């Protein structure tokens, strides 16, 4: 409403948005983005300096009436009067603010998970399903390279989100206990390792296919039929790689606003350690595979030389 009314609306990035897609806007947590188009509820069009592009709406917090309330709480000190109950009020505000911040983080996690499920569905139904119908264009091997185990990830995430929804307290989000969900599903997150290890090959295969205009038109038709935003297929396929890397950031933010006496505290702390280990091990496996591939290429070049 603010944007359509001609107002300049700014948003602060809550999470890093790393992208290799040309039409996506990359930013770091804390960056301020000018929102130019919010007609799509999942993806907005924004600007940072001279760069414009799409970004996930759930990655930012809107700034609305940001100047309101700046002077609040200073008048008593300026007038030289101290309220005996000021310390209690301040403590009460601190607890209330922390609860509100925890609620905000919980809501952001839930929102990003719901959007991510839709994203995976769009890839599986909008692209993969249509590709399977065109045996004249794609072999089974090509589809395995391009999409990896995206369907396994989709099935896993649906179960994960189902359990998150059960733990979500709609009336008082700050009371939600979502830490145990991550611990219960921790083994399932390892399926991302296969996808991440395969991602570079997927990009290379797509790059080869996109040299043929038939494939360009086919993938664009898939996107339009599924009513997806104007981002190339490689941008959509990057999302799971971004997602698994984002979990530790989200959990660290959640732990920051979770009191130590909160029933979810120890579970969130444990979940953060688990997800950091998952991403660390996935990155390490990917690095080892890349090194093995380099050695194999070197050996092949030596044999060719001989």
C-alpha positions as CSV (number, residue, x, y, z in Angstrom):
1,X,0.0,0.0,0.0
2,X,2.8,2.4,0.9
3,X,4.7,1.6,-2.3
4,X,1.6,2.0,-4.6
5,X,0.9,5.3,-2.8
6,X,4.2,6.7,-4.0
7,X,6.1,6.5,-0.7
8,X,9.7,5.5,-0.6
9,X,9.8,2.3,1.5
10,X,13.1,1.0,2.9
11,X,13.8,-2.4,4.3
12,X,16.7,-3.8,6.4
13,X,18.2,-7.2,5.4
14,X,17.8,-9.7,8.2
15,X,19.8,-12.5,6.4
16,X,22.5,-12.5,3.8
17,X,21.3,-13.1,0.3
18,X,24.0,-14.7,-1.8
19,X,23.1,-15.2,-5.5
20,X,24.7,-16.1,-8.8
21,X,21.6,-15.2,-10.8
22,X,21.8,-12.0,-12.9
23,X,18.3,-10.7,-11.9
24,X,18.6,-11.3,-8.2
25,X,19.8,-8.6,-5.7
26,X,22.7,-9.7,-3.5
27,X,23.0,-8.2,0.0
28,X,24.3,-8.8,3.5
29,X,22.4,-8.7,6.8
30,X,22.1,-5.1,7.9
31,X,22.0,-3.6,4.4
32,X,19.3,-1.2,3.6
33,X,17.2,-1.9,0.5
34,X,14.8,0.5,-1.3
35,X,11.7,-1.6,-2.1
36,X,10.5,-0.7,-5.6
37,X,7.9,-3.4,-6.2
38,X,6.1,-5.7,-3.7
39,X,3.3,-6.9,-5.9
40,X,4.5,-10.5,-5.5
41,X,4.2,-11.6,-1.9
42,X,7.3,-13.9,-2.0
43,X,9.8,-11.9,-4.2
44,X,10.2,-8.2,-4.2
45,X,12.1,-5.9,-6.6
46,X,14.6,-3.6,-4.8
47,X,17.6,-1.4,-5.2
48,X,20.9,-0.9,-3.4
49,X,22.9,2.0,-4.7
50,X,22.9,1.5,-8.5
51,X,22.0,-2.3,-8.4
52,X,18.5,-3.5,-8.8
53,X,17.0,-7.0,-8.7
54,X,14.7,-9.6,-7.1
55,X,15.1,-10.7,-3.5
56,X,13.0,-12.9,-1.1
57,X,10.6,-10.8,0.9
58,X,11.2,-12.9,3.9
59,X,14.8,-11.9,4.0
60,X,14.1,-8.3,5.1
61,X,12.2,-6.2,7.7
62,X,10.3,-3.2,6.4
63,X,11.0,0.2,8.0
64,X,7.8,1.9,8.7
65,X,7.5,5.2,10.7
66,X,11.1,4.5,11.8
67,X,11.4,8.0,13.4
68,X,8.4,7.5,15.7
69,X,9.3,7.1,19.3
70,X,12.9,8.1,19.1
71,X,12.5,10.6,22.0
72,X,10.5,8.2,24.1
73,X,11.8,7.5,27.5
74,X,14.2,10.6,27.7
75,X,11.9,13.3,29.2
76,X,12.2,12.2,32.8
77,X,16.0,12.4,32.8
78,X,16.0,15.7,30.9
79,X,13.6,17.3,33.4
80,X,15.8,16.2,36.3
81,X,13.1,13.8,37.7
82,X,13.7,10.1,38.4
83,X,10.9,7.7,38.9
84,X,11.6,5.2,41.7
85,X,9.9,2.5,39.6
86,X,12.0,3.4,36.5
87,X,14.4,0.4,36.9
88,X,11.4,-1.9,37.1
89,X,9.8,-0.4,34.1
90,X,13.0,-0.6,32.2
91,X,13.5,-4.2,33.1
92,X,9.9,-4.9,32.1
93,X,10.5,-3.2,28.7
94,X,13.6,-5.2,28.2
95,X,11.8,-8.5,28.8
96,X,8.9,-7.4,26.6
97,X,11.3,-6.3,23.8
98,X,13.2,-9.5,23.9
99,X,9.9,-11.5,23.7
100,X,8.9,-9.4,20.8
101,X,12.2,-9.9,19.0
102,X,12.0,-13.6,19.6
103,X,8.5,-13.6,18.2
104,X,9.8,-11.7,15.1
105,X,12.6,-14.2,14.5
106,X,10.2,-17.2,15.0
107,X,7.7,-15.6,12.5
108,X,10.5,-15.0,10.0
109,X,11.7,-18.6,10.3
110,X,8.1,-19.9,9.7
111,X,7.6,-17.5,6.8
112,X,10.8,-18.4,5.1
113,X,10.1,-22.2,5.5
114,X,6.6,-21.8,4.0
115,X,8.0,-19.8,1.0
116,X,10.8,-22.3,0.6
117,X,8.3,-25.2,0.3
118,X,6.5,-23.3,-2.4
119,X,9.8,-22.6,-4.1
120,X,10.7,-26.4,-4.1
121,X,7.2,-27.2,-5.4
122,X,7.7,-24.8,-8.3
123,X,11.0,-26.4,-9.2
124,X,9.6,-29.9,-9.1
125,X,6.3,-29.3,-10.8
126,X,7.2,-26.3,-12.9
127,X,10.5,-27.5,-14.3
128,X,11.4,-31.2,-13.5
129,X,7.9,-32.6,-14.2
130,X,7.8,-30.7,-17.6
131,X,11.3,-31.8,-18.5
132,X,10.4,-35.5,-18.0
133,X,7.7,-35.1,-20.6
134,X,10.3,-34.1,-23.2
135,X,12.4,-37.2,-23.7
136,X,13.4,-35.7,-27.0
137,X,15.2,-32.9,-25.2
138,X,16.4,-34.5,-21.9
139,X,18.0,-37.8,-21.0
140,X,17.6,-39.3,-17.5
141,X,21.3,-38.6,-16.9
142,X,20.9,-34.9,-17.8
143,X,17.9,-34.5,-15.4
144,X,19.9,-36.1,-12.6
145,X,22.7,-33.7,-13.2
146,X,20.5,-30.6,-13.4
147,X,18.1,-31.3,-10.6
148,X,20.1,-33.7,-8.4
149,X,18.0,-35.0,-5.5
150,X,15.7,-31.9,-5.4
151,X,12.6,-34.2,-5.0
152,X,14.1,-35.8,-1.9
153,X,14.8,-32.4,-0.4
154,X,11.2,-31.4,-1.2
155,X,9.8,-34.4,0.6
156,X,12.1,-33.9,3.6
157,X,11.2,-30.2,3.9
158,X,7.5,-30.9,3.8
159,X,7.9,-33.2,6.8
160,X,10.1,-30.7,8.6
161,X,7.7,-27.8,8.1
162,X,4.8,-30.0,9.2
163,X,6.5,-30.6,12.5
164,X,7.5,-26.9,12.8
165,X,3.8,-25.9,12.4
166,X,2.9,-28.2,15.3
167,X,5.4,-26.4,17.5
168,X,4.4,-22.9,16.4
169,X,2.4,-20.9,18.9
170,X,0.2,-18.7,16.7
171,X,-1.1,-16.6,19.6
172,X,2.2,-16.1,21.4
173,X,5.0,-16.9,18.9
174,X,7.7,-16.2,21.4
175,X,6.6,-19.2,23.4
176,X,7.1,-21.5,20.4
177,X,9.5,-24.4,20.9
178,X,11.1,-25.1,17.6
179,X,14.5,-26.2,18.7
180,X,13.5,-29.9,19.1
181,X,12.3,-30.0,15.4
182,X,15.8,-29.3,14.2
183,X,17.2,-32.0,16.5
184,X,14.6,-34.6,15.5
185,X,15.3,-34.0,11.8
186,X,19.1,-33.4,12.0
187,X,20.0,-36.6,10.1
188,X,17.6,-35.6,7.3
189,X,19.6,-32.4,6.5
190,X,22.5,-34.5,5.2
191,X,20.6,-35.0,2.0
192,X,21.7,-31.4,1.1
193,X,25.3,-32.7,0.8
194,X,24.5,-34.6,-2.4
195,X,22.7,-31.5,-3.8
196,X,25.5,-29.1,-3.0
197,X,28.2,-31.4,-4.3
198,X,26.3,-31.7,-7.6
199,X,25.4,-28.0,-7.9
200,X,28.4,-26.9,-10.0
201,X,27.8,-29.8,-12.5
202,X,24.2,-28.6,-12.7
203,X,25.3,-25.1,-13.6
204,X,27.7,-26.3,-16.2
205,X,25.1,-28.6,-17.8
206,X,22.6,-25.8,-17.9
207,X,25.1,-23.4,-19.4
208,X,25.7,-25.9,-22.3
209,X,22.0,-26.4,-22.9
210,X,21.3,-22.6,-22.8
211,X,23.5,-22.1,-25.9
212,X,20.6,-23.7,-27.8
213,X,17.6,-21.3,-28.1
214,X,15.2,-24.3,-27.9
215,X,16.2,-24.8,-24.3
216,X,16.0,-21.1,-23.5
217,X,12.4,-21.0,-24.8
218,X,11.5,-24.2,-23.1
219,X,12.7,-23.2,-19.6
220,X,11.1,-19.7,-20.0
221,X,7.7,-21.4,-21.0
222,X,8.0,-23.6,-17.8
223,X,8.5,-20.5,-15.7
224,X,5.6,-18.6,-17.2
225,X,3.2,-21.6,-16.9
226,X,4.1,-22.1,-13.2
227,X,3.7,-18.3,-12.7
228,X,7.2,-17.9,-11.2
229,X,9.0,-14.6,-11.0
230,X,11.5,-13.5,-13.7
231,X,14.6,-15.3,-12.6
232,X,16.5,-17.9,-14.7
233,X,16.3,-21.6,-13.7
234,X,19.9,-21.6,-12.3
235,X,18.7,-18.9,-9.9
236,X,15.9,-21.1,-8.6
237,X,18.2,-24.1,-8.4
238,X,20.6,-22.2,-6.2
239,X,18.0,-21.8,-3.4
240,X,18.6,-25.1,-1.6
241,X,22.4,-24.3,-1.4
242,X,21.5,-20.9,0.1
243,X,18.9,-22.4,2.4
244,X,21.1,-25.0,4.2
245,X,23.7,-22.2,4.8
246,X,21.1,-19.9,6.3
247,X,19.9,-22.2,9.1
248,X,22.9,-21.5,11.4
249,X,22.3,-17.7,10.9
250,X,18.6,-18.0,11.8
251,X,19.3,-20.2,14.8
252,X,22.0,-17.9,16.1
253,X,19.6,-15.0,15.8
254,X,16.9,-17.0,17.6
255,X,19.3,-18.0,20.4
256,X,20.3,-14.3,20.8
257,X,16.7,-13.4,21.8
258,X,15.9,-16.6,23.8
259,X,16.2,-16.2,27.6
260,X,18.2,-18.9,29.3
261,X,15.2,-19.9,31.4
262,X,13.1,-20.3,28.3
263,X,12.0,-24.0,27.8
264,X,13.4,-23.8,24.2
265,X,16.8,-22.4,25.1
266,X,18.9,-25.6,25.4
267,X,17.2,-27.1,22.3
268,X,18.0,-24.0,20.2
269,X,21.6,-24.0,21.5
270,X,21.9,-27.7,20.6
271,X,20.2,-27.1,17.2
272,X,22.6,-24.3,16.4
273,X,25.6,-26.5,17.1
274,X,24.1,-29.3,15.0
275,X,23.3,-27.1,12.0
276,X,26.7,-25.4,12.1
277,X,28.3,-28.9,12.0
278,X,26.1,-29.9,9.1
279,X,27.0,-26.9,7.0
280,X,30.7,-27.3,8.0
281,X,30.8,-31.0,7.0
282,X,28.9,-30.3,3.7
283,X,31.4,-27.6,2.8
284,X,34.3,-29.9,3.7
285,X,32.9,-32.8,1.6
286,X,32.4,-30.4,-1.3
287,X,35.9,-29.2,-1.0
288,X,37.3,-32.7,-0.9
289,X,35.3,-33.7,-4.0
290,X,36.6,-30.7,-5.8
291,X,40.2,-31.5,-4.9
292,X,39.7,-35.2,-6.0
293,X,38.3,-33.8,-9.3
294,X,41.3,-31.6,-9.8
295,X,43.6,-34.5,-9.1
296,X,41.7,-36.7,-11.7
297,X,41.9,-33.9,-14.3
298,X,45.7,-33.5,-13.6
299,X,46.2,-37.2,-13.9
300,X,44.3,-37.3,-17.2
301,X,46.3,-34.4,-18.6
302,X,49.6,-36.2,-17.6
303,X,48.4,-39.4,-19.3
304,X,47.4,-37.4,-22.4
305,X,50.8,-35.7,-22.4
306,X,52.6,-39.0,-22.2
